[in-house]
Amino acid sequence: MAERIRNTIVIGHKNPDTDSICSAISYANLKRKVTGNPYEACRAGKVNEETKYVLNYFQMEEPRLVESVKTQVRDIEIRHTVGVDKNISLKKAWNMMQELSVVTIPAVTETGMLEGLITVGDIAKTYMNVYDSSILSKACTRYSNIVETIEGLILIGEDSAYFDKGKVLIAAANPDMMEFYIEPHDLVILGNRYESQLCAIEMGASCIIVCEGAPVSMTIRKLAQERGCTIMTTPYDAFTAARLINQSMPISYFMKTDSLITFDESDFIDDIRDVMASVRHRDFPILDKNGKYLGMISRRNLLGARGKQVIMVDHNEKNQAVDGVESSEILEIIDHHKLGAVETMTPVFFRNQPLGCTATIIYQMYQENGIEIEKPIAGLLCSAIISDTLLFRSPTCTVVDKMAAQALAEIAGIEMEKYAADMFAAGSNLKSKTDAEIFNQDFKQFTVGKVTFGVGQISSLNEDELDELKDRLEPYLQEVYGQRGLDMMFFMLTNILNQETRLLCVGNGAVKLIANAFHAEPDDQSVLLPGVVSRKKQLIPTIMLTLQM
């Protein structure tokens, strides 16, 4: 059996920016074209206004939100045991279990909804327990089940009818004695004696089973038709027929229907493992988000569970990655930042280049693989480069970035200066956003030795808007500082036109650290940093170097 081709998630960092989203979409597209395998672009956080503008402009959908890449039920091989009708016989259910080598069979509706579970143990109990002679009718057994179980044939009556009243008995006595113990609605197992057959029908039996394949006269058939009595024949003798007939009862009478332990395909393996360990069940049903039955899993399925396949773009540090990345199977990392601390279980393809944007690297990979770049993909990649390099104003920008953006702009059919102005304007329209939304839009955490700090950034063309943001964010930073568990927090209010940043500082020694590092005069809880626009290349390295001194 060929191994199932698994889906691979291509995802950027938390609080994704335009490069993170556009690179994920573009690289997933490249991988699909090169390999023919499924690759899905996803996002680890909310899409910001600038990125929304880009996606809308090029008519691309937002990637699916993935808040965790921990292994889920949908990531493991589940056993697709077929669901059955609750009216099938115990015998049929038993035979299916032997053929499929399973110990549990689910009963489902016509629309696929789970109704109950029947196990080997449940069926075994039906053989061991002593039931009264009316158990067959109490279980509301369908005549088709009885015919199937005794390998018989219906001569008179409908196999879709149900035996739902009376008891089961064997007509071993003569007709005179039979009159005393046959009651209306009974099911009578008998032989080829005409008198016994006639007596059973006249006493109001609902069904007679004629054993050993004996013929049934036309007179008996006609009388049964008139009295509404079903006639069956079986090749078995009366003892065997009586022994088999309880196996015709429907599984619905014995299956478990209450307090079923089921799992959703989106449940995390770590969570269901504890539930499985707390009960003695062998198998557990898996349902989809609409409650429909999908298959079964057991503890054994968890032994070989593998993590989700993940490709990380535009980051390589664990604290910026989607939750659960440590339990995933990281296949590749495509990035342009400093090296972080993501650990992998096996060697991975790692491409890290000192460029201004991850999208530039992905553009190069399209070129290297000889894959034509469609207009929408070209637009996304160009937008990412414009965003990350602040239209080539950032010190992180290289000649390679600028050449890539120009080539992509030509394919996408955009005039970069005008498009960039509209894109930045859309991204800096923050009036409708809450302080929390603005703060979390592009906030990253870093660690140097024992010091952990966070840096957020907002870029704008409008100085008045940045001044307004300063008044809003200063008290908000003080409010969330104690909640984040960080030693220091910084927030960059970057003016793209003036190429300068007003840095808000919170935390013990934060203002002093920045003032000393950049030889600048602090203004209360902020510092103006002329020429500083890049978090990655200008601010973070300087802070880290200062902390290490």
Buried (B, 14 or more C-beta within 10 A) or exposed (E): EEEEEEEBBBBBBBBBBBBBBBBBBBBBBBBBEBEEEEBBBBBBBBBBBBBBBBBEBBEBEBBEEBEBBBBBBBBBEBBEBEBBBBBBBBBBBBEBBEEEEBBBBBBBEEEBEBBBBBBBEBBEEBEEEEEEEBBBBBBBBBBBBBBBBBEBBBBBBEBEBBBBBBBBBBBEBEBEEBEEEBEEBBBBBBBBBEEBBBBBBBBBBBBBBBBBEBEBEEEBBEBBBEBEBBBBBBBBEBEBBBEBBBBBBBBBBBBBEEEBBBBBBEBBBBEBEEEBEEEEBBBBBBBEEEEBBBBBBBBEBBEEBEBBBBBBBBBBBEBBBBEBBBBBBBBBBBBBBBEBEBEBEEEBEBBBBEBBBBBBBBBBBBEEEEBEBBEBBBBBBBBBBBBBBBBBBBBBBBEBBBEBBEBBBEBBEBEBEEBBEEBBBBBBBBEEBEBEEBBBBBBBBBBBEEBBBBBBBBBBBBBEBBEBBBEBBBEBBBEBBEEBEBBBBBBBBBBBEEBBBBBBBBBEEBBEBBBEBBEBEBEEBBBBBEEBBBBBBBBBEBBBEBBEE
